[in-house]
Amino acid sequence: MSDTAIDLNKADDEFDETPSGPLTAKGLLAYLPGIALLVAVGVLGKYTEIWWLKIAKHEHWTVPDIEYVLWAILIGLLITNTVGLHRIFRPGVGTYEFWLKVGIIALGSRFLLGDVAKLGGTSIIQILVDMTASGVIILTVARLLGLSGKLGSLLAIGTAICGVSAIIAAKGAIRARNSDVGYAIAAILALGAVALFALPPLGHAIGLTDHEFGLWAGLAVDNTAETTATGYLFSDTAGKTAVLVKSTRNALIGFVVLGFAAYWAARGEADAIAPGLRAKAAFVWAKFPKFVLGFLAVSALATAHWLNKAQVTNLGNLSRWAFLLTFAGVGLNTNIRELARTGWRPLVVAVIGLVTVAVVSLGLVLFTSRVLHWNVGV
């Protein structure tokens, strides 16, 4: 592996580092330092928002109202990219994606199934257009820049659907090299960080509503954690919409990976997929993100009024706390030095993919919202 490549095992550790061996009391204790750090960074981010506004008011400063979401991410970034993240914290910090899923499932209590069906149906049309446009352009640019076909495929999968999760899901299915997976992960993470800081101010400059920006973030940002943070940086309503749209994108992972796996298998460069509808359905189910079903189940309970007001409030509070840990984890898991060593060609392809997805999805959002008036409340 070249010096510029990111080692896949190291990359995987950053996203899903868990103690090896059976789950024991000692194994559970290994998570506590990192989880405590997530809580500390998240709470510090919340209080920093309060202190920032209090000091500004006392000194009669005119300052932007920076949400706790951004403070938590910035504090996490500062820690990881200055003193570094000690290995004792990594198992617990790596659980931030677990808390993301908990937050999304609990957030289901805030949606009625009718709204989920309407917004999800609209999103599927937009997602399919996005996927087609970005996929074709990314694969073409990757070929022009001399990247391997499988690296181009991984970048297309990561950009069009679900970032790192989709890349990991596709790794074995298309028999991708570890170096290609490492490059793709780093490029997608770099672009997720760019989108996180670039899209909210662009949304305000363009004059997007909360609903429109939530749609845009859900369609344009790759990783679910960064999508959630991007939406909530704009507003609470935008964050909820972004989560729902991104969950719809996530549900398509199995189908997209199946398509790429079939392509590479036909070329003799991946394991053949068993014939028959049942085998293909099993393949899609294996790649399907199960937390989406949890979100729908909680939404169904809320729709049927099987959750009382207090329970809905408690689930809402659980969702906010879980997302707070997620936002802290986004910052703590973003190592700028590691991303900078990826090399320029995968990053160029990812940048072109991000710009394509952002422009196409923004056009779709504005067209469906302001021309067709497909507005569904959250």
C-alpha positions in Angstrom: 0.0 0.0 0.0 1.3 3.4 -0.9 2.1 6.1 1.6 -0.9 8.1 0.5 -3.4 5.3 1.0 -5.4 5.0 4.1 -5.2 1.6 5.8 -8.7 0.0 5.8 -8.3 -1.6 9.1 -7.3 1.7 10.7 -10.2 3.4 8.9 -12.6 0.8 10.1 -11.4 1.3 13.6 -12.3 5.0 13.4 -15.9 4.2 12.4 -16.7 1.0 14.3 -13.9 0.2 16.8 -15.2 -2.3 19.3 -13.4 -4.5 21.7 -12.7 -7.9 20.4 -14.0 -11.1 22.0 -17.2 -12.0 23.7 -19.3 -9.2 25.3 -18.4 -9.3 29.0 -18.5 -6.8 31.8 -14.9 -5.9 31.1 -15.7 -5.5 27.4 -18.6 -3.1 28.3 -16.3 -1.1 30.6 -14.0 -0.5 27.6 -16.8 1.7 26.0 -17.3 3.9 29.1 -14.4 6.4 28.6 -15.3 7.1 25.0 -19.1 7.4 25.8 -18.2 9.7 28.7 -16.2 11.8 26.3 -19.1 12.0 23.8 -21.4 13.2 26.6 -18.8 15.7 27.8 -18.2 17.2 24.3 -22.0 17.2 23.6 -22.9 19.0 26.9 -20.0 21.4 26.5 -21.2 22.2 23.0 -24.7 23.0 24.5 -23.3 25.2 27.3 -20.9 26.9 24.9 -24.0 28.0 22.8 -25.5 29.5 26.0 -22.3 31.1 27.1 -21.6 32.5 23.6 -25.0 34.3 23.5 -24.8 35.4 27.2 -21.4 37.0 26.7 -22.4 38.6 23.5 -25.5 40.1 25.1 -23.5 41.4 28.1 -20.9 43.0 25.8 -23.5 44.3 23.4 -21.9 42.3 20.5 -23.8 41.4 17.3 -22.9 37.8 16.8 -24.4 34.9 14.8 -26.5 32.4 16.8 -24.2 29.3 16.6 -26.2 26.2 17.4 -24.9 23.6 19.9 -24.7 21.2 16.9 -21.8 23.2 15.4 -20.1 23.8 18.8 -20.1 20.1 19.6 -18.6 19.3 16.2 -16.0 22.0 16.4 -14.9 20.9 20.0 -14.6 17.3 18.8 -12.5 18.5 15.8 -10.3 20.5 18.0 -9.6 17.6 20.3 -8.9 15.1 17.6 -6.7 17.4 15.5 -4.6 18.9 18.3 -4.0 16.6 21.3 -5.4 13.6 19.4 -7.8 10.9 20.5 -6.2 8.4 22.9 -6.9 4.8 22.2 -8.7 4.3 25.5 -11.5 6.6 24.1 -11.9 5.0 20.7 -14.3 2.1 21.4 -16.8 4.4 23.1 -16.4 7.2 20.6 -16.9 4.7 17.8 -20.5 4.1 19.1 -21.6 7.5 17.8 -23.2 5.8 14.8 -25.1 3.6 17.2 -26.5 6.7 18.9 -27.3 8.1 15.5 -29.5 5.0 14.8 -31.1 5.3 18.3 -31.9 9.0 17.6 -33.4 8.2 14.2 -35.6 5.4 15.7 -36.8 7.6 18.5 -37.5 10.4 16.1 -40.1 8.2 14.4 -42.5 9.3 17.2 -42.5 12.8 15.6 -43.8 11.5 12.2 -47.2 10.2 11.1 -47.0 7.3 8.6 -49.0 9.3 6.1 -46.4 12.1 6.0 -43.6 9.5 5.9 -45.3 7.9 2.8 -45.8 11.2 1.1 -42.4 12.6 1.7 -40.7 9.3 1.1 -42.5 8.8 -2.2 -41.4 12.3 -3.4 -37.9 11.6 -2.2 -37.6 8.4 -4.1 -38.2 10.2 -7.4 -35.6 12.8 -6.5 -33.1 10.2 -5.2 -33.4 8.1 -8.4 -32.7 11.2 -10.6 -29.8 12.2 -8.3 -28.3 8.7 -8.4 -28.4 8.5 -12.1 -26.9 11.9 -12.7 -24.2 11.6 -10.1 -23.4 7.9 -10.8 -22.8 8.5 -14.6 -20.7 11.6 -14.0 -18.6 10.1 -11.2 -17.9 6.9 -13.1 -17.0 9.0 -16.2 -14.6 11.3 -14.3 -13.0 8.4 -12.4 -12.2 6.7 -15.7 -10.8 9.9 -17.2 -8.5 10.4 -14.2 -7.3 6.8 -14.4 -8.9 5.5 -11.2 -9.7 1.8 -11.1 -13.2 0.8 -12.1 -13.9 -0.5 -8.6 -12.7 2.6 -6.9 -15.0 4.6 -9.3 -17.8 2.3 -8.4 -17.2 2.7 -4.6 -17.1 6.5 -5.0 -20.4 6.4 -7.0 -22.1 4.2 -4.4 -20.9 6.3 -1.5 -21.9 9.6 -3.1 -25.3 8.4 -4.4 -26.5 6.5 -1.4 -25.1 6.3 2.1 -21.4 7.2 2.3 -19.2 5.0 4.4 -22.0 2.4 5.2 -22.7 1.9 1.5 -19.0 1.5 0.7 -18.5 -1.1 3.4 -21.6 -2.9 2.2 -20.3 -3.0 -1.3 -16.7 -4.0 -0.4 -17.3 -7.8 -0.4 -20.0 -7.8 -3.0 -17.8 -6.3 -5.7 -14.5 -7.8 -4.3 -12.9 -4.3 -3.9 -9.3 -4.0 -2.8 -8.7 -2.6 0.7 -6.7 0.3 -0.7 -9.7 1.3 -3.0 -12.0 1.1 0.0 -9.7 3.2 2.1 -9.4 5.9 -0.6 -13.2 5.9 -1.1 -13.9 6.2 2.6 -11.5 9.1 3.1 -12.8 11.0 0.0 -16.4 10.6 1.2 -15.6 11.7 4.7 -13.7 14.8 3.4 -16.7 15.8 1.3 -19.1 15.2 4.1 -17.1 17.6 6.3 -17.2 20.2 3.4 -21.0 19.8 2.9 -21.6 20.1 6.7 -20.0 23.6 6.8 -21.0 24.8 3.3 -24.6 23.9 2.8 -26.3 25.7 5.8 -24.9 29.1 4.9 -25.7 28.5 1.2 -29.3 27.5 2.2 -29.7 30.7 4.1 -28.2 32.7 1.2 -30.5 31.1 -1.3 -33.5 31.7 0.9 -34.6 28.1 1.4 -37.4 27.2 3.8 -36.8 24.7 6.6 -38.6 22.1 4.6 -36.7 22.8 1.4 -33.3 22.8 3.1 -34.1 19.5 4.9 -34.9 17.9 1.6 -31.7 19.3 0.1 -29.5 18.1 3.0 -31.2 14.6 2.9 -30.5 14.3 -0.8 -27.1 15.9 -1.1 -25.0 14.9 1.9 -23.5 11.4 1.9 -23.1 10.1 5.5 -26.1 9.8 7.7 -24.4 11.4 10.6 -23.2 14.4 8.5 -26.7 14.6 6.9 -28.3 14.8 10.3 -25.9 17.4 11.6 -26.2 19.5 8.4 -30.0 19.6 8.7 -30.0 20.5 12.4 -27.4 23.2 11.8 -30.1 24.9 9.7 -33.1 24.3 12.0 -34.8 21.7 14.1 -37.5 21.2 11.4 -34.9 20.9 8.6 -33.0 18.3 10.7 -36.1 16.1 11.0 -36.8 16.4 7.3 -33.2 15.6 6.4 -33.3 12.4 8.6 -36.5 11.2 6.9 -35.2 11.8 3.4 -31.8 10.2 4.2 -33.5 7.2 5.7 -35.3 6.8 2.4 -31.9 6.9 0.6 -30.5 4.4 3.0 -33.3 2.0 2.3 -32.0 1.7 -1.3 -28.5 0.5 -0.4 -29.3 -3.1 -1.1 -30.6 -2.5 -4.6 -27.7 -0.3 -5.6 -25.1 -2.7 -4.3 -26.9 -5.6 -6.0 -26.7 -3.7 -9.3 -22.9 -3.1 -9.0 -22.3 -6.6 -7.8 -24.1 -8.0 -10.8 -22.1 -5.8 -13.2 -18.7 -6.9 -11.8 -19.8 -10.5 -11.5 -20.7 -10.5 -15.2 -17.2 -9.4 -15.9 -15.8 -12.2 -13.8 -14.4 -9.8 -11.2 -16.8 -10.5 -8.3 -18.6 -13.5 -6.8 -21.6 -14.6 -8.9 -25.0 -13.8 -7.4 -27.2 -16.8 -7.0 -30.0 -16.9 -9.6 -33.6 -16.5 -8.6 -35.8 -13.8 -7.0 -35.4 -15.3 -3.5 -31.6 -15.1 -3.6 -31.7 -11.5 -4.8 -34.2 -10.6 -2.2 -32.0 -12.2 0.5 -29.0 -10.2 -0.8 -31.0 -6.9 -0.6 -32.2 -7.8 2.9 -28.7 -8.5 4.1 -27.6 -5.0 3.0 -30.8 -3.2 4.2 -30.3 -0.8 7.2 -32.5 -2.4 9.8 -32.8 0.8 11.9 -35.1 2.2 9.2 -37.6 -0.5 10.2 -37.3 0.7 13.8 -38.1 4.3 12.7 -41.2 3.1 10.8 -42.3 0.9 13.8 -42.2 3.9 16.2 -43.9 6.1 13.6 -46.7 3.4 13.3 -47.1 3.4 17.1 -47.4 7.2 17.1 -49.9 7.2 14.1 -52.1 4.6 15.9 -52.0 6.8 19.1 -50.5 3.9 21.1 -48.0 6.4 22.5 -49.3 9.0 25.0 -48.1 12.6 25.1 -45.6 11.9 27.8 -44.1 8.9 25.9 -43.8 11.0 22.8 -42.0 13.7 24.8 -39.7 11.2 26.3 -38.8 9.7 22.9 -38.2 13.2 21.6 -35.8 13.9 24.5 -34.1 10.6 23.9 -33.7 11.5 20.2 -32.1 14.9 21.1 -29.6 13.3 23.5 -28.7 10.6 21.1 -28.1 13.1 18.3 -26.0 15.2 20.7 -23.7 12.2 21.1 -23.7 11.8 17.4 -22.6 15.4 16.7 -19.8 15.1 19.2 -18.7 11.8 17.5 -18.7 13.5 14.0 -16.1 15.9 15.2 -14.1 13.4 17.2 -13.9 11.0 14.3 -12.7 13.6 11.7 -9.0 13.5 11.5 -8.0 16.2 8.9 -4.4 14.9 8.6 -5.6 11.4 7.6 -8.0 12.9 5.1 -5.3 15.0 3.6 -3.1 12.0 2.8 -5.7 10.4 0.6 -4.4 11.8 -2.7 -5.9 14.3 -5.0 -7.6 12.1 -7.7 -10.2 10.4 -5.5 -10.9 13.8 -3.9 -11.4 15.4 -7.3 -13.9 12.7 -8.3 -15.7 13.1 -4.9 -15.8 16.9 -5.2 -17.3 16.6 -8.7 -19.8 14.1 -7.3 -20.8 16.4 -4.4 -21.2 19.4 -6.6 -23.3 17.4 -9.1 -25.5 15.9 -6.4 -25.9 19.3 -4.7 -26.8 21.2 -7.8 -29.1 18.5 -9.2 -30.9 17.9 -5.9 -31.3 21.7 -5.2 -32.9 22.0 -8.7 -35.2 19.1 -7.9 -36.1 20.6 -4.5 -36.9 24.0 -5.9 -38.8 22.5 -8.8 -41.0 20.2 -6.7 -41.5 22.7 -3.9 -42.0 26.0 -5.8 -43.4 24.8 -9.1 -45.2 21.5 -8.3 -45.9 22.6 -4.7 -45.1 19.2 -3.3 -44.8 20.3 0.3 -45.3 17.9 3.1 -45.2 19.1 6.7 -43.0 17.5 9.3 
